[in-house]
């Protein structure tokens, strides 16, 4: 039963050596785009809220959880956009 649930071909994840450079370049491009989006999102959040003061000086754990949740949400959106 477990094999029917996990019915996928392990060889589908193998990249041929000829296409390895192209896959690596594409991956690096998407990594830099994702990091740029995170930087922009954090910049917008830090302008909207006093994140540094609240988290570092006032030790506001709730704001840290909210900012972390927002970053995870942005990561999921970026991953879905990259995957297509």
PyMOL Python script that loads the backbone (N, CA, C, O; Angstrom):
from pymol import cmd

cmd.read_pdbstr("""\
ATOM      1  N   UNK A   1       0.823  -1.189   0.000  1.00  0.00           N
ATOM      2  CA  UNK A   1       0.000   0.000   0.000  1.00  0.00           C
ATOM      3  C   UNK A   1       0.867   1.252   0.000  1.00  0.00           C
ATOM      4  O   UNK A   1       0.554   2.233  -0.676  1.00  0.00           O
ATOM      5  N   UNK A   2       1.953   1.214   0.759  1.00  0.00           N
ATOM      6  CA  UNK A   2       2.833   2.374   0.802  1.00  0.00           C
ATOM      7  C   UNK A   2       3.463   2.635  -0.556  1.00  0.00           C
ATOM      8  O   UNK A   2       3.689   3.788  -0.923  1.00  0.00           O
ATOM      9  N   UNK A   3       3.749   1.579  -1.305  1.00  0.00           N
ATOM     10  CA  UNK A   3       4.338   1.781  -2.634  1.00  0.00           C
ATOM     11  C   UNK A   3       3.341   2.392  -3.598  1.00  0.00           C
ATOM     12  O   UNK A   3       3.742   3.121  -4.505  1.00  0.00           O
ATOM     13  N   UNK A   4       2.058   2.122  -3.433  1.00  0.00           N
ATOM     14  CA  UNK A   4       1.077   2.774  -4.297  1.00  0.00           C
ATOM     15  C   UNK A   4       0.885   4.239  -3.930  1.00  0.00           C
ATOM     16  O   UNK A   4       0.615   5.066  -4.800  1.00  0.00           O
ATOM     17  N   UNK A   5       1.023   4.564  -2.652  1.00  0.00           N
ATOM     18  CA  UNK A   5       0.908   5.964  -2.244  1.00  0.00           C
ATOM     19  C   UNK A   5       2.112   6.751  -2.746  1.00  0.00           C
ATOM     20  O   UNK A   5       1.968   7.873  -3.233  1.00  0.00           O
ATOM     21  N   UNK A   6       3.282   6.171  -2.627  1.00  0.00           N
ATOM     22  CA  UNK A   6       4.513   6.844  -3.044  1.00  0.00           C
ATOM     23  C   UNK A   6       4.944   6.385  -4.429  1.00  0.00           C
ATOM     24  O   UNK A   6       6.118   6.082  -4.641  1.00  0.00           O
ATOM     25  N   UNK A   7       4.024   6.331  -5.362  1.00  0.00           N
ATOM     26  CA  UNK A   7       4.316   5.833  -6.699  1.00  0.00           C
ATOM     27  C   UNK A   7       4.933   6.949  -7.539  1.00  0.00           C
ATOM     28  O   UNK A   7       4.218   7.707  -8.193  1.00  0.00           O
ATOM     29  N   UNK A   8       6.241   7.044  -7.520  1.00  0.00           N
ATOM     30  CA  UNK A   8       6.944   7.998  -8.358  1.00  0.00           C
ATOM     31  C   UNK A   8       8.243   7.367  -8.818  1.00  0.00           C
ATOM     32  O   UNK A   8       8.758   6.439  -8.195  1.00  0.00           O
ATOM     33  N   UNK A   9       8.753   7.877  -9.898  1.00  0.00           N
ATOM     34  CA  UNK A   9       9.975   7.341 -10.479  1.00  0.00           C
ATOM     35  C   UNK A   9      11.158   8.121  -9.924  1.00  0.00           C
ATOM     36  O   UNK A   9      11.247   9.333 -10.120  1.00  0.00           O
ATOM     37  N   UNK A  10      12.055   7.446  -9.243  1.00  0.00           N
ATOM     38  CA  UNK A  10      13.218   8.114  -8.652  1.00  0.00           C
ATOM     39  C   UNK A  10      14.161   8.641  -9.717  1.00  0.00           C
ATOM     40  O   UNK A  10      14.904   9.590  -9.466  1.00  0.00           O
ATOM     41  N   UNK A  11      14.146   8.047 -10.896  1.00  0.00           N
ATOM     42  CA  UNK A  11      15.029   8.507 -11.964  1.00  0.00           C
ATOM     43  C   UNK A  11      14.550   9.811 -12.593  1.00  0.00           C
ATOM     44  O   UNK A  11      15.281  10.416 -13.378  1.00  0.00           O
ATOM     45  N   UNK A  12      13.350  10.253 -12.266  1.00  0.00           N
ATOM     46  CA  UNK A  12      12.847  11.515 -12.805  1.00  0.00           C
ATOM     47  C   UNK A  12      13.605  12.704 -12.237  1.00  0.00           C
ATOM     48  O   UNK A  12      13.564  13.788 -12.818  1.00  0.00           O
ATOM     49  N   UNK A  13      14.294  12.528 -11.121  1.00  0.00           N
ATOM     50  CA  UNK A  13      15.033  13.611 -10.493  1.00  0.00           C
ATOM     51  C   UNK A  13      16.479  13.686 -10.958  1.00  0.00           C
ATOM     52  O   UNK A  13      17.212  14.585 -10.546  1.00  0.00           O
ATOM     53  N   UNK A  14      16.897  12.764 -11.801  1.00  0.00           N
ATOM     54  CA  UNK A  14      18.277  12.725 -12.275  1.00  0.00           C
ATOM     55  C   UNK A  14      18.427  13.670 -13.459  1.00  0.00           C
ATOM     56  O   UNK A  14      17.618  13.643 -14.386  1.00  0.00           O
ATOM     57  N   UNK A  15      19.463  14.507 -13.426  1.00  0.00           N
ATOM     58  CA  UNK A  15      19.749  15.428 -14.518  1.00  0.00           C
ATOM     59  C   UNK A  15      20.942  14.885 -15.288  1.00  0.00           C
ATOM     60  O   UNK A  15      21.957  14.515 -14.698  1.00  0.00           O
ATOM     61  N   UNK A  16      20.814  14.841 -16.600  1.00  0.00           N
ATOM     62  CA  UNK A  16      21.931  14.365 -17.412  1.00  0.00           C
ATOM     63  C   UNK A  16      23.067  15.377 -17.361  1.00  0.00           C
ATOM     64  O   UNK A  16      22.842  16.575 -17.186  1.00  0.00           O
ATOM     65  N   UNK A  17      24.272  14.887 -17.515  1.00  0.00           N
ATOM     66  CA  UNK A  17      25.458  15.728 -17.387  1.00  0.00           C
ATOM     67  C   UNK A  17      25.481  16.840 -18.429  1.00  0.00           C
ATOM     68  O   UNK A  17      26.009  17.920 -18.164  1.00  0.00           O
ATOM     69  N   UNK A  18      24.917  16.594 -19.609  1.00  0.00           N
ATOM     70  CA  UNK A  18      24.895  17.618 -20.662  1.00  0.00           C
ATOM     71  C   UNK A  18      24.069  18.835 -20.242  1.00  0.00           C
ATOM     72  O   UNK A  18      24.416  19.968 -20.574  1.00  0.00           O
ATOM     73  N   UNK A  19      22.989  18.600 -19.522  1.00  0.00           N
ATOM     74  CA  UNK A  19      22.091  19.693 -19.132  1.00  0.00           C
ATOM     75  C   UNK A  19      22.399  20.236 -17.740  1.00  0.00           C
ATOM     76  O   UNK A  19      21.688  21.114 -17.251  1.00  0.00           O
ATOM     77  N   UNK A  20      23.448  19.725 -17.095  1.00  0.00           N
ATOM     78  CA  UNK A  20      23.737  20.127 -15.723  1.00  0.00           C
ATOM     79  C   UNK A  20      24.079  21.610 -15.607  1.00  0.00           C
ATOM     80  O   UNK A  20      23.614  22.283 -14.687  1.00  0.00           O
ATOM     81  N   UNK A  21      24.886  22.121 -16.531  1.00  0.00           N
ATOM     82  CA  UNK A  21      25.266  23.539 -16.481  1.00  0.00           C
ATOM     83  C   UNK A  21      24.044  24.442 -16.634  1.00  0.00           C
ATOM     84  O   UNK A  21      23.914  25.446 -15.934  1.00  0.00           O
ATOM     85  N   UNK A  22      23.159  24.081 -17.548  1.00  0.00           N
ATOM     86  CA  UNK A  22      21.954  24.885 -17.762  1.00  0.00           C
ATOM     87  C   UNK A  22      21.058  24.875 -16.520  1.00  0.00           C
ATOM     88  O   UNK A  22      20.501  25.905 -16.142  1.00  0.00           O
ATOM     89  N   UNK A  23      20.925  23.718 -15.896  1.00  0.00           N
ATOM     90  CA  UNK A  23      20.101  23.612 -14.695  1.00  0.00           C
ATOM     91  C   UNK A  23      20.721  24.407 -13.549  1.00  0.00           C
ATOM     92  O   UNK A  23      20.003  25.073 -12.804  1.00  0.00           O
ATOM     93  N   UNK A  24      22.030  24.347 -13.401  1.00  0.00           N
ATOM     94  CA  UNK A  24      22.698  25.101 -12.336  1.00  0.00           C
ATOM     95  C   UNK A  24      22.560  26.608 -12.531  1.00  0.00           C
ATOM     96  O   UNK A  24      22.311  27.339 -11.573  1.00  0.00           O
ATOM     97  N   UNK A  25      22.722  27.071 -13.764  1.00  0.00           N
ATOM     98  CA  UNK A  25      22.585  28.504 -14.041  1.00  0.00           C
ATOM     99  C   UNK A  25      21.158  28.962 -13.765  1.00  0.00           C
ATOM    100  O   UNK A  25      20.944  30.013 -13.159  1.00  0.00           O
ATOM    101  N   UNK A  26      20.187  28.177 -14.208  1.00  0.00           N
ATOM    102  CA  UNK A  26      18.788  28.525 -13.960  1.00  0.00           C
ATOM    103  C   UNK A  26      18.490  28.561 -12.462  1.00  0.00           C
ATOM    104  O   UNK A  26      17.796  29.455 -11.978  1.00  0.00           O
ATOM    105  N   UNK A  27      19.018  27.585 -11.741  1.00  0.00           N
ATOM    106  CA  UNK A  27      18.810  27.551 -10.293  1.00  0.00           C
ATOM    107  C   UNK A  27      19.418  28.768  -9.617  1.00  0.00           C
ATOM    108  O   UNK A  27      18.789  29.373  -8.748  1.00  0.00           O
ATOM    109  N   UNK A  28      20.629  29.133 -10.002  1.00  0.00           N
ATOM    110  CA  UNK A  28      21.278  30.308  -9.409  1.00  0.00           C
ATOM    111  C   UNK A  28      20.517  31.593  -9.719  1.00  0.00           C
ATOM    112  O   UNK A  28      20.414  32.476  -8.867  1.00  0.00           O
ATOM    113  N   UNK A  29      19.989  31.699 -10.925  1.00  0.00           N
ATOM    114  CA  UNK A  29      19.194  32.882 -11.284  1.00  0.00           C
ATOM    115  C   UNK A  29      17.965  32.980 -10.382  1.00  0.00           C
ATOM    116  O   UNK A  29      17.651  34.051  -9.864  1.00  0.00           O
ATOM    117  N   UNK A  30      17.269  31.849 -10.199  1.00  0.00           N
ATOM    118  CA  UNK A  30      16.083  31.861  -9.349  1.00  0.00           C
ATOM    119  C   UNK A  30      16.434  32.116  -7.889  1.00  0.00           C
ATOM    120  O   UNK A  30      15.653  32.736  -7.167  1.00  0.00           O
ATOM    121  N   UNK A  31      17.596  31.648  -7.443  1.00  0.00           N
ATOM    122  CA  UNK A  31      18.033  31.919  -6.069  1.00  0.00           C
ATOM    123  C   UNK A  31      18.231  33.417  -5.866  1.00  0.00           C
ATOM    124  O   UNK A  31      17.771  33.975  -4.870  1.00  0.00           O
ATOM    125  N   UNK A  32      18.910  34.066  -6.801  1.00  0.00           N
ATOM    126  CA  UNK A  32      19.139  35.502  -6.665  1.00  0.00           C
ATOM    127  C   UNK A  32      17.840  36.299  -6.768  1.00  0.00           C
ATOM    128  O   UNK A  32      17.675  37.303  -6.076  1.00  0.00           O
ATOM    129  N   UNK A  33      16.925  35.862  -7.621  1.00  0.00           N
ATOM    130  CA  UNK A  33      15.625  36.531  -7.706  1.00  0.00           C
ATOM    131  C   UNK A  33      14.864  36.381  -6.389  1.00  0.00           C
ATOM    132  O   UNK A  33      14.260  37.339  -5.906  1.00  0.00           O
ATOM    133  N   UNK A  34      14.892  35.182  -5.810  1.00  0.00           N
ATOM    134  CA  UNK A  34      14.221  34.948  -4.532  1.00  0.00           C
ATOM    135  C   UNK A  34      14.809  35.777  -3.413  1.00  0.00           C
ATOM    136  O   UNK A  34      14.074  36.336  -2.600  1.00  0.00           O
ATOM    137  N   UNK A  35      16.143  35.863  -3.363  1.00  0.00           N
ATOM    138  CA  UNK A  35      16.796  36.674  -2.335  1.00  0.00           C
ATOM    139  C   UNK A  35      16.459  38.150  -2.520  1.00  0.00           C
ATOM    140  O   UNK A  35      16.271  38.870  -1.540  1.00  0.00           O
ATOM    141  N   UNK A  36      16.381  38.603  -3.765  1.00  0.00           N
ATOM    142  CA  UNK A  36      16.012  39.997  -4.024  1.00  0.00           C
ATOM    143  C   UNK A  36      14.585  40.278  -3.549  1.00  0.00           C
ATOM    144  O   UNK A  36      14.319  41.325  -2.958  1.00  0.00           O
ATOM    145  N   UNK A  37      13.667  39.340  -3.808  1.00  0.00           N
ATOM    146  CA  UNK A  37      12.294  39.516  -3.332  1.00  0.00           C
ATOM    147  C   UNK A  37      12.229  39.557  -1.808  1.00  0.00           C
ATOM    148  O   UNK A  37      11.480  40.348  -1.235  1.00  0.00           O
ATOM    149  N   UNK A  38      13.020  38.700  -1.151  1.00  0.00           N
ATOM    150  CA  UNK A  38      13.052  38.726   0.309  1.00  0.00           C
ATOM    151  C   UNK A  38      13.590  40.054   0.819  1.00  0.00           C
ATOM    152  O   UNK A  38      13.071  40.595   1.795  1.00  0.00           O
ATOM    153  N   UNK A  39      14.615  40.583   0.178  1.00  0.00           N
ATOM    154  CA  UNK A  39      15.179  41.862   0.611  1.00  0.00           C
ATOM    155  C   UNK A  39      14.158  42.988   0.447  1.00  0.00           C
ATOM    156  O   UNK A  39      14.021  43.844   1.321  1.00  0.00           O
ATOM    157  N   UNK A  40      13.450  42.978  -0.671  1.00  0.00           N
ATOM    158  CA  UNK A  40      12.424  44.001  -0.902  1.00  0.00           C
ATOM    159  C   UNK A  40      11.295  43.857   0.123  1.00  0.00           C
ATOM    160  O   UNK A  40      10.824  44.850   0.677  1.00  0.00           O
ATOM    161  N   UNK A  41      10.868  42.624   0.367  1.00  0.00           N
ATOM    162  CA  UNK A  41       9.782  42.400   1.328  1.00  0.00           C
ATOM    163  C   UNK A  41      10.196  42.826   2.734  1.00  0.00           C
ATOM    164  O   UNK A  41       9.406  43.441   3.451  1.00  0.00           O
ATOM    165  N   UNK A  42      11.423  42.507   3.130  1.00  0.00           N
ATOM    166  CA  UNK A  42      11.887  42.919   4.457  1.00  0.00           C
ATOM    167  C   UNK A  42      12.034  44.439   4.526  1.00  0.00           C
ATOM    168  O   UNK A  42      11.754  45.039   5.563  1.00  0.00           O
ATOM    169  N   UNK A  43      12.468  45.064   3.436  1.00  0.00           N
ATOM    170  CA  UNK A  43      12.563  46.519   3.407  1.00  0.00           C
ATOM    171  C   UNK A  43      11.207  47.182   3.571  1.00  0.00           C
ATOM    172  O   UNK A  43      11.070  48.172   4.289  1.00  0.00           O
ATOM    173  N   UNK A  44      10.206  46.628   2.898  1.00  0.00           N
ATOM    174  CA  UNK A  44       8.852  47.168   3.026  1.00  0.00           C
ATOM    175  C   UNK A  44       8.330  46.977   4.450  1.00  0.00           C
ATOM    176  O   UNK A  44       7.741  47.888   5.031  1.00  0.00           O
ATOM    177  N   UNK A  45       8.554  45.778   5.008  1.00  0.00           N
ATOM    178  CA  UNK A  45       8.094  45.530   6.378  1.00  0.00           C
ATOM    179  C   UNK A  45       8.792  46.426   7.394  1.00  0.00           C
ATOM    180  O   UNK A  45       8.165  46.915   8.334  1.00  0.00           O
ATOM    181  N   UNK A  46      10.089  46.638   7.203  1.00  0.00           N
ATOM    182  CA  UNK A  46      10.812  47.470   8.169  1.00  0.00           C
ATOM    183  C   UNK A  46      10.420  48.940   8.066  1.00  0.00           C
ATOM    184  O   UNK A  46      10.543  49.680   9.042  1.00  0.00           O
ATOM    185  N   UNK A  47       9.951  49.373   6.901  1.00  0.00           N
ATOM    186  CA  UNK A  47       9.454  50.749   6.778  1.00  0.00           C
ATOM    187  C   UNK A  47       8.049  50.888   7.374  1.00  0.00           C
ATOM    188  O   UNK A  47       7.690  51.943   7.895  1.00  0.00           O
ATOM    189  N   UNK A  48       7.261  49.810   7.291  1.00  0.00           N
ATOM    190  CA  UNK A  48       5.905  49.858   7.832  1.00  0.00           C
ATOM    191  C   UNK A  48       5.893  49.745   9.355  1.00  0.00           C
ATOM    192  O   UNK A  48       5.116  50.422  10.028  1.00  0.00           O
ATOM    193  N   UNK A  49       6.759  48.885   9.895  1.00  0.00           N
ATOM    194  CA  UNK A  49       6.784  48.623  11.331  1.00  0.00           C
ATOM    195  C   UNK A  49       8.195  48.842  11.854  1.00  0.00           C
ATOM    196  O   UNK A  49       9.161  48.613  11.126  1.00  0.00           O
ATOM    197  N   UNK A  50       8.334  49.281  13.097  1.00  0.00           N
ATOM    198  CA  UNK A  50       9.676  49.400  13.689  1.00  0.00           C
ATOM    199  C   UNK A  50      10.198  48.025  14.134  1.00  0.00           C
ATOM    200  O   UNK A  50      10.271  47.736  15.328  1.00  0.00           O
ATOM    201  N   UNK A  51      10.557  47.189  13.158  1.00  0.00           N
ATOM    202  CA  UNK A  51      10.907  45.794  13.443  1.00  0.00           C
ATOM    203  C   UNK A  51      12.155  45.692  14.306  1.00  0.00           C
ATOM    204  O   UNK A  51      12.174  44.953  15.290  1.00  0.00           O
ATOM    205  N   UNK A  52      13.191  46.427  13.941  1.00  0.00           N
ATOM    206  CA  UNK A  52      14.454  46.303  14.669  1.00  0.00           C
ATOM    207  C   UNK A  52      14.292  46.708  16.133  1.00  0.00           C
ATOM    208  O   UNK A  52      14.781  46.021  17.029  1.00  0.00           O
ATOM    209  N   UNK A  53      13.612  47.813  16.368  1.00  0.00           N
ATOM    210  CA  UNK A  53      13.416  48.274  17.749  1.00  0.00           C
ATOM    211  C   UNK A  53      12.571  47.285  18.537  1.00  0.00           C
ATOM    212  O   UNK A  53      12.900  46.955  19.677  1.00  0.00           O
ATOM    213  N   UNK A  54      11.495  46.814  17.944  1.00  0.00           N
ATOM    214  CA  UNK A  54      10.573  45.930  18.662  1.00  0.00           C
ATOM    215  C   UNK A  54      11.194  44.567  18.957  1.00  0.00           C
ATOM    216  O   UNK A  54      11.034  44.040  20.058  1.00  0.00           O
ATOM    217  N   UNK A  55      11.898  43.995  17.985  1.00  0.00           N
ATOM    218  CA  UNK A  55      12.438  42.650  18.182  1.00  0.00           C
ATOM    219  C   UNK A  55      13.716  42.680  19.010  1.00  0.00           C
ATOM    220  O   UNK A  55      13.857  41.907  19.958  1.00  0.00           O
ATOM    221  N   UNK A  56      14.654  43.566  18.662  1.00  0.00           N
ATOM    222  CA  UNK A  56      15.955  43.555  19.335  1.00  0.00           C
ATOM    223  C   UNK A  56      15.934  44.249  20.693  1.00  0.00           C
ATOM    224  O   UNK A  56      16.472  43.719  21.665  1.00  0.00           O
ATOM    225  N   UNK A  57      15.330  45.409  20.770  1.00  0.00           N
ATOM    226  CA  UNK A  57      15.399  46.184  22.010  1.00  0.00           C
ATOM    227  C   UNK A  57      14.282  45.817  22.988  1.00  0.00           C
ATOM    228  O   UNK A  57      14.528  45.643  24.181  1.00  0.00           O
ATOM    229  N   UNK A  58      13.051  45.700  22.476  1.00  0.00           N
ATOM    230  CA  UNK A  58      11.920  45.413  23.354  1.00  0.00           C
ATOM    231  C   UNK A  58      11.671  43.917  23.535  1.00  0.00           C
ATOM    232  O   UNK A  58      10.815  43.530  24.330  1.00  0.00           O
ATOM    233  N   UNK A  59      12.405  43.071  22.810  1.00  0.00           N
ATOM    234  CA  UNK A  59      12.267  41.608  22.888  1.00  0.00           C
ATOM    235  C   UNK A  59      10.822  41.163  22.632  1.00  0.00           C
ATOM    236  O   UNK A  59      10.275  40.345  23.371  1.00  0.00           O
ATOM    237  N   UNK A  60      10.217  41.710  21.582  1.00  0.00           N
ATOM    238  CA  UNK A  60       8.836  41.391  21.235  1.00  0.00           C
ATOM    239  C   UNK A  60       8.813  40.092  20.422  1.00  0.00           C
ATOM    240  O   UNK A  60       9.070  40.097  19.219  1.00  0.00           O
ATOM    241  N   UNK A  61       8.505  38.999  21.088  1.00  0.00           N
ATOM    242  CA  UNK A  61       8.502  37.685  20.448  1.00  0.00           C
ATOM    243  C   UNK A  61       7.349  37.562  19.455  1.00  0.00           C
ATOM    244  O   UNK A  61       7.496  36.921  18.415  1.00  0.00           O
ATOM    245  N   UNK A  62       6.218  38.162  19.762  1.00  0.00           N
ATOM    246  CA  UNK A  62       5.056  38.069  18.884  1.00  0.00           C
ATOM    247  C   UNK A  62       5.350  38.678  17.517  1.00  0.00           C
ATOM    248  O   UNK A  62       4.954  38.121  16.494  1.00  0.00           O
ATOM    249  N   UNK A  63       6.034  39.805  17.492  1.00  0.00           N
ATOM    250  CA  UNK A  63       6.379  40.422  16.216  1.00  0.00           C
ATOM    251  C   UNK A  63       7.376  39.557  15.456  1.00  0.00           C
ATOM    252  O   UNK A  63       7.315  39.478  14.229  1.00  0.00           O
ATOM    253  N   UNK A  64       8.286  38.914  16.161  1.00  0.00           N
ATOM    254  CA  UNK A  64       9.216  37.999  15.508  1.00  0.00           C
ATOM    255  C   UNK A  64       8.493  36.843  14.848  1.00  0.00           C
ATOM    256  O   UNK A  64       8.857  36.428  13.747  1.00  0.00           O
ATOM    257  N   UNK A  65       7.472  36.321  15.511  1.00  0.00           N
ATOM    258  CA  UNK A  65       6.676  35.238  14.935  1.00  0.00           C
ATOM    259  C   UNK A  65       5.915  35.724  13.716  1.00  0.00           C
ATOM    260  O   UNK A  65       5.837  35.014  12.713  1.00  0.00           O
ATOM    261  N   UNK A  66       5.352  36.925  13.786  1.00  0.00           N
ATOM    262  CA  UNK A  66       4.608  37.481  12.653  1.00  0.00           C
ATOM    263  C   UNK A  66       5.528  37.704  11.460  1.00  0.00           C
ATOM    264  O   UNK A  66       5.173  37.350  10.335  1.00  0.00           O
ATOM    265  N   UNK A  67       6.696  38.283  11.683  1.00  0.00           N
ATOM    266  CA  UNK A  67       7.643  38.534  10.592  1.00  0.00           C
ATOM    267  C   UNK A  67       8.112  37.212   9.990  1.00  0.00           C
ATOM    268  O   UNK A  67       8.221  37.089   8.769  1.00  0.00           O
ATOM    269  N   UNK A  68       8.391  36.225  10.838  1.00  0.00           N
ATOM    270  CA  UNK A  68       8.779  34.910  10.335  1.00  0.00           C
ATOM    271  C   UNK A  68       7.681  34.267   9.514  1.00  0.00           C
ATOM    272  O   UNK A  68       7.956  33.649   8.485  1.00  0.00           O
ATOM    273  N   UNK A  69       6.438  34.404   9.953  1.00  0.00           N
ATOM    274  CA  UNK A  69       5.304  33.854   9.212  1.00  0.00           C
ATOM    275  C   UNK A  69       5.135  34.534   7.867  1.00  0.00           C
ATOM    276  O   UNK A  69       4.833  33.881   6.868  1.00  0.00           O
ATOM    277  N   UNK A  70       5.328  35.834   7.839  1.00  0.00           N
ATOM    278  CA  UNK A  70       5.234  36.568   6.577  1.00  0.00           C
ATOM    279  C   UNK A  70       6.324  36.116   5.621  1.00  0.00           C
ATOM    280  O   UNK A  70       6.068  35.945   4.429  1.00  0.00           O
ATOM    281  N   UNK A  71       7.535  35.920   6.127  1.00  0.00           N
ATOM    282  CA  UNK A  71       8.636  35.469   5.272  1.00  0.00           C
ATOM    283  C   UNK A  71       8.390  34.057   4.737  1.00  0.00           C
ATOM    284  O   UNK A  71       8.715  33.768   3.585  1.00  0.00           O
ATOM    285  N   UNK A  72       7.822  33.179   5.561  1.00  0.00           N
ATOM    286  CA  UNK A  72       7.486  31.836   5.084  1.00  0.00           C
ATOM    287  C   UNK A  72       6.413  31.913   4.007  1.00  0.00           C
ATOM    288  O   UNK A  72       6.484  31.196   3.010  1.00  0.00           O
ATOM    289  N   UNK A  73       5.422  32.773   4.197  1.00  0.00           N
ATOM    290  CA  UNK A  73       4.392  32.956   3.179  1.00  0.00           C
ATOM    291  C   UNK A  73       4.954  33.480   1.876  1.00  0.00           C
ATOM    292  O   UNK A  73       4.567  33.015   0.803  1.00  0.00           O
ATOM    293  N   UNK A  74       5.862  34.440   1.951  1.00  0.00           N
ATOM    294  CA  UNK A  74       6.497  34.967   0.745  1.00  0.00           C
ATOM    295  C   UNK A  74       7.324  33.878   0.073  1.00  0.00           C
ATOM    296  O   UNK A  74       7.347  33.784  -1.154  1.00  0.00           O
ATOM    297  N   UNK A  75       8.006  33.051   0.874  1.00  0.00           N
ATOM    298  CA  UNK A  75       8.801  31.957   0.306  1.00  0.00           C
ATOM    299  C   UNK A  75       7.915  30.961  -0.436  1.00  0.00           C
ATOM    300  O   UNK A  75       8.292  30.475  -1.503  1.00  0.00           O
ATOM    301  N   UNK A  76       6.751  30.656   0.111  1.00  0.00           N
ATOM    302  CA  UNK A  76       5.835  29.743  -0.567  1.00  0.00           C
ATOM    303  C   UNK A  76       5.321  30.332  -1.874  1.00  0.00           C
ATOM    304  O   UNK A  76       5.191  29.618  -2.869  1.00  0.00           O
ATOM    305  N   UNK A  77       5.032  31.617  -1.878  1.00  0.00           N
ATOM    306  CA  UNK A  77       4.564  32.274  -3.099  1.00  0.00           C
ATOM    307  C   UNK A  77       5.659  32.286  -4.155  1.00  0.00           C
ATOM    308  O   UNK A  77       5.393  32.009  -5.325  1.00  0.00           O
ATOM    309  N   UNK A  78       6.889  32.604  -3.758  1.00  0.00           N
ATOM    310  CA  UNK A  78       8.009  32.621  -4.700  1.00  0.00           C
ATOM    311  C   UNK A  78       8.264  31.220  -5.244  1.00  0.00           C
ATOM    312  O   UNK A  78       8.505  31.056  -6.440  1.00  0.00           O
ATOM    313  N   UNK A  79       8.213  30.204  -4.376  1.00  0.00           N
ATOM    314  CA  UNK A  79       8.434  28.828  -4.827  1.00  0.00           C
ATOM    315  C   UNK A  79       7.364  28.392  -5.820  1.00  0.00           C
ATOM    316  O   UNK A  79       7.670  27.725  -6.808  1.00  0.00           O
ATOM    317  N   UNK A  80       6.118  28.761  -5.568  1.00  0.00           N
ATOM    318  CA  UNK A  80       5.046  28.406  -6.495  1.00  0.00           C
ATOM    319  C   UNK A  80       5.192  29.140  -7.821  1.00  0.00           C
ATOM    320  O   UNK A  80       4.904  28.577  -8.877  1.00  0.00           O
ATOM    321  N   UNK A  81       5.635  30.389  -7.773  1.00  0.00           N
ATOM    322  CA  UNK A  81       5.823  31.151  -9.008  1.00  0.00           C
ATOM    323  C   UNK A  81       6.981  30.601  -9.829  1.00  0.00           C
ATOM    324  O   UNK A  81       6.906  30.561 -11.057  1.00  0.00           O
ATOM    325  N   UNK A  82       8.052  30.176  -9.162  1.00  0.00           N
ATOM    326  CA  UNK A  82       9.202  29.630  -9.877  1.00  0.00           C
ATOM    327  C   UNK A  82       8.861  28.272 -10.470  1.00  0.00           C
ATOM    328  O   UNK A  82       9.245  27.973 -11.600  1.00  0.00           O
ATOM    329  N   UNK A  83       8.143  27.450  -9.716  1.00  0.00           N
ATOM    330  CA  UNK A  83       7.821  26.112 -10.182  1.00  0.00           C
ATOM    331  C   UNK A  83       6.814  26.144 -11.323  1.00  0.00           C
ATOM    332  O   UNK A  83       6.835  25.272 -12.192  1.00  0.00           O
ATOM    333  N   UNK A  84       5.946  27.124 -11.330  1.00  0.00           N
ATOM    334  CA  UNK A  84       4.997  27.278 -12.424  1.00  0.00           C
ATOM    335  C   UNK A  84       3.792  26.516 -12.195  1.00  0.00           C
ATOM    336  O   UNK A  84       2.883  26.535 -13.024  1.00  0.00           O
TER     337      UNK A  84
END
""", "prot")
cmd.dss("prot")
cmd.show_as("cartoon", "prot")
cmd.util.cbc("prot")
cmd.orient("prot")
